[in-house]
């Protein structure tokens, strides 16, 4: 399930360049159910000692201008939030609807609309995707984090491995022999599509671009709901499907 949240303000909405943690906190703090909040914060879905939250959110739109060392979005913004946990999205929606105003960094916002985004009609052989938030995948080598780029085969290998692990965390009885997923690069410019984002004082290297995905419809739907690559719940790896 995926929702689009639109907010407006009486003044121009200005945010720090690296707002992923700000938006993630905004989402977490809006969860009304203590049980659900505790599950997402402290438990999550587990596989081989790894924990997955299984939700993903987009960048904030529209594309901002830059004003006084901040992003300036104008007086209206929107972002997308997806998850396999429908109750999580319903909880967030109810929380937003019942609240009169919101604080996002130094901005006072008001809810304009909540829209349910229709699940795409996936083609098993070819689906062109555009990223709503950049993909990041990495390895830890000699206690140092190495982020892979779309110019490296490991980038695609890790995306597939990560997706399988997430699905096995979600569906523990899943037969891995049924796993079918592939991702190919269609268009990429390293200068334009490389995004360095600071999250809690850590630099995360991530990438946009245009890709083609294929595979089992069940897995494609899961990827659409949870994101591609790592750190989805920090705002990485959300995509939309174009015809």
C-alpha positions as CSV (number, residue, x, y, z in Angstrom):
1,X,0.0,0.0,0.0
2,X,1.2,3.5,-0.8
3,X,-0.1,6.9,0.3
4,X,0.6,10.4,-0.9
5,X,0.4,13.1,1.8
6,X,0.1,16.8,0.8
7,X,0.7,19.6,3.3
8,X,0.5,23.4,2.9
9,X,1.7,26.4,4.9
10,X,0.9,30.1,5.2
11,X,4.6,30.7,4.6
12,X,7.3,29.3,2.4
13,X,8.4,25.9,3.6
14,X,12.1,25.8,4.1
15,X,14.1,22.7,5.2
16,X,17.7,21.7,5.8
17,X,19.4,20.1,2.8
18,X,19.7,16.8,4.6
19,X,16.2,16.3,5.9
20,X,15.9,12.5,5.8
21,X,16.1,12.1,9.5
22,X,13.7,15.1,10.0
23,X,11.1,13.5,7.8
24,X,11.6,10.0,9.3
25,X,11.1,11.4,12.8
26,X,8.0,13.2,11.6
27,X,6.6,9.9,10.4
28,X,7.6,7.9,13.5
29,X,6.3,10.6,15.9
30,X,2.9,10.5,14.1
31,X,2.2,6.8,14.9
32,X,-0.6,6.7,17.4
33,X,-0.5,3.0,18.3
34,X,2.1,2.3,21.0
35,X,2.2,-1.4,20.0
36,X,2.8,-0.5,16.4
37,X,5.4,2.2,17.3
38,X,7.3,-0.2,19.5
39,X,7.3,-2.9,16.8
40,X,8.7,-0.6,14.2
41,X,11.2,1.1,16.5
42,X,12.5,-1.9,18.4
43,X,11.4,-5.2,16.8
44,X,10.7,-5.1,13.0
45,X,11.0,-8.1,10.8
46,X,14.0,-10.2,11.4
47,X,16.1,-12.5,9.2
48,X,19.6,-13.8,10.1
49,X,20.1,-11.2,12.9
50,X,19.1,-8.4,10.5
51,X,16.1,-6.2,11.2
52,X,14.0,-4.7,8.5
53,X,11.2,-2.1,9.0
54,X,9.6,-2.8,5.6
55,X,8.5,0.7,4.9
56,X,10.0,3.4,2.6
57,X,9.3,7.0,2.0
58,X,10.2,9.4,-0.9
59,X,11.9,12.7,-1.1
60,X,9.9,15.8,-0.4
61,X,8.4,17.3,-3.6
62,X,8.1,19.5,-5.6
63,X,11.8,20.1,-6.5
64,X,12.9,22.9,-4.3
65,X,14.9,26.1,-4.9
66,X,17.8,27.1,-2.6
67,X,17.4,30.1,-0.3
68,X,19.7,31.1,2.5
69,X,21.4,27.7,2.7
70,X,18.1,25.8,2.8
71,X,15.7,24.1,0.4
72,X,12.7,26.3,-0.4
73,X,9.7,24.2,-1.4
74,X,7.2,27.0,-1.7
75,X,3.9,26.9,0.3
76,X,2.9,23.3,-0.6
77,X,4.8,20.0,-0.3
78,X,4.0,16.3,-0.7
79,X,5.7,13.0,-0.1
80,X,4.9,9.3,-0.5
81,X,4.9,6.6,2.1
82,X,4.7,2.8,1.4
83,X,4.7,-0.3,3.5
84,X,3.5,-3.9,3.5
85,X,1.9,-3.0,6.9
86,X,-1.5,-1.5,5.9
87,X,-2.3,-0.9,9.6
88,X,0.8,1.3,9.8
89,X,-0.4,3.5,7.0
90,X,-3.9,3.6,8.3
91,X,-2.6,4.7,11.7
92,X,-0.5,7.5,10.2
93,X,-3.4,8.7,8.1
94,X,-5.8,8.8,11.0
95,X,-3.2,10.6,13.0
96,X,-2.7,13.3,10.3
97,X,-6.4,13.7,9.7
98,X,-7.2,14.3,13.4
99,X,-4.4,16.8,14.0
100,X,-5.0,20.5,13.2
101,X,-1.4,21.5,12.5
102,X,2.1,20.0,12.3
103,X,5.7,21.0,12.9
104,X,8.4,20.0,10.4
105,X,11.7,21.6,11.4
106,X,10.8,25.3,11.7
107,X,7.7,25.1,9.6
108,X,4.0,25.0,10.7
109,X,2.1,22.8,8.2
110,X,-1.6,21.8,7.6
111,X,-2.8,18.7,6.0
112,X,-4.3,19.2,2.5
113,X,-5.0,15.7,1.4
114,X,-4.3,12.0,1.7
115,X,-4.3,10.0,-1.5
116,X,-4.1,6.2,-2.0
117,X,-1.8,5.4,-4.8
118,X,-2.9,2.5,-7.0
119,X,-0.7,-0.5,-7.2
120,X,1.0,-0.6,-10.7
121,X,0.2,-3.3,-13.2
122,X,3.5,-5.1,-13.2
123,X,4.7,-6.8,-16.4
124,X,6.8,-9.9,-15.6
125,X,9.3,-9.1,-18.3
126,X,9.8,-5.4,-18.3
127,X,8.9,-2.5,-16.0
128,X,10.6,0.9,-16.3
129,X,11.1,2.6,-12.9
130,X,12.0,6.1,-11.8
131,X,13.3,6.7,-8.3
132,X,11.3,8.8,-5.8
133,X,14.3,8.5,-3.4
134,X,17.8,7.3,-4.3
135,X,19.1,3.8,-3.9
136,X,22.0,3.0,-1.6
137,X,23.8,-0.4,-1.2
138,X,27.1,-1.0,0.5
139,X,29.5,-3.4,2.1
140,X,31.7,-3.0,5.2
141,X,35.3,-3.8,4.3
142,X,38.0,-3.5,7.0
143,X,35.6,-1.5,9.2
144,X,35.0,1.0,6.4
145,X,31.8,1.4,4.5
146,X,32.0,1.1,0.7
147,X,29.0,2.3,-1.3
148,X,28.5,0.8,-4.7
149,X,27.5,2.7,-7.8
150,X,25.3,1.7,-10.7
151,X,28.5,1.3,-12.7
152,X,29.4,-1.7,-10.6
153,X,27.9,-5.2,-10.9
154,X,27.9,-5.5,-7.1
155,X,25.3,-2.7,-7.0
156,X,22.7,-5.0,-8.7
157,X,23.8,-8.1,-6.9
158,X,23.3,-6.5,-3.5
159,X,19.9,-5.1,-4.5
160,X,18.7,-8.6,-5.3
161,X,20.2,-10.1,-2.2
162,X,18.7,-7.4,0.0
163,X,15.3,-7.8,-1.5
164,X,15.3,-11.6,-1.0
165,X,16.4,-11.2,2.7
166,X,13.6,-8.7,3.3
167,X,11.0,-10.9,1.7
168,X,12.2,-13.9,3.8
169,X,12.0,-11.7,6.9
170,X,8.4,-10.9,5.9
171,X,7.5,-14.5,4.8
172,X,9.5,-17.0,6.8
173,X,8.0,-19.9,4.9
174,X,9.0,-18.6,1.5
175,X,10.6,-21.0,-0.9
176,X,13.7,-19.2,-2.2
177,X,13.6,-21.4,-5.4
178,X,10.6,-19.3,-6.4
179,X,12.5,-16.0,-6.1
180,X,12.7,-14.2,-9.5
181,X,13.9,-10.6,-9.7
182,X,16.3,-8.7,-11.9
183,X,17.2,-5.1,-12.3
184,X,19.0,-3.4,-15.2
185,X,20.3,0.1,-15.8
186,X,18.8,2.1,-18.5
187,X,20.0,5.7,-17.9
188,X,22.5,7.1,-15.5
189,X,24.7,10.1,-15.1
190,X,27.1,9.9,-12.2
191,X,27.4,13.7,-11.8
192,X,23.6,14.3,-11.9
193,X,22.4,11.1,-10.2
194,X,24.9,10.7,-7.3
195,X,23.4,11.9,-4.1
196,X,25.3,12.3,-0.8
197,X,23.0,12.5,2.1
198,X,23.9,13.1,5.8
199,X,21.9,11.1,8.2
200,X,22.7,11.4,11.9
201,X,26.2,12.7,11.0
202,X,26.9,9.8,8.7
203,X,27.4,10.3,5.0
204,X,25.3,8.0,2.8
205,X,26.1,7.8,-0.9
206,X,23.1,7.0,-3.0
207,X,22.1,7.1,-6.7
208,X,19.1,7.9,-8.8
209,X,18.7,7.0,-12.5
210,X,16.3,5.0,-14.7
211,X,16.1,1.3,-14.4
212,X,14.2,-1.7,-15.7
213,X,13.0,-4.4,-13.3
214,X,11.5,-7.8,-14.0
215,X,10.5,-10.9,-12.1
216,X,7.8,-12.6,-10.1
217,X,4.8,-10.3,-9.7
218,X,4.6,-11.1,-5.9
219,X,8.2,-9.9,-5.5
220,X,7.7,-6.8,-7.7
221,X,4.8,-5.7,-5.6
222,X,6.8,-6.3,-2.4
223,X,9.7,-4.2,-3.8
224,X,7.2,-1.4,-4.7
225,X,5.9,-1.4,-1.1
226,X,9.2,-1.6,0.7
227,X,11.8,-0.1,-1.6
228,X,15.0,-1.3,-3.3
229,X,18.4,-1.5,-1.7
230,X,19.3,-0.6,1.9
231,X,18.1,2.0,4.5
232,X,14.6,2.1,3.1
233,X,13.1,3.3,6.4
234,X,15.6,6.2,6.3
235,X,14.2,7.4,3.0
236,X,16.1,5.4,0.3
237,X,15.0,3.2,-2.6
238,X,11.4,4.2,-3.3
239,X,10.4,3.9,-7.0
240,X,7.4,4.4,-9.3
241,X,6.6,2.5,-12.5
242,X,6.3,4.2,-15.8
243,X,4.6,2.8,-18.9
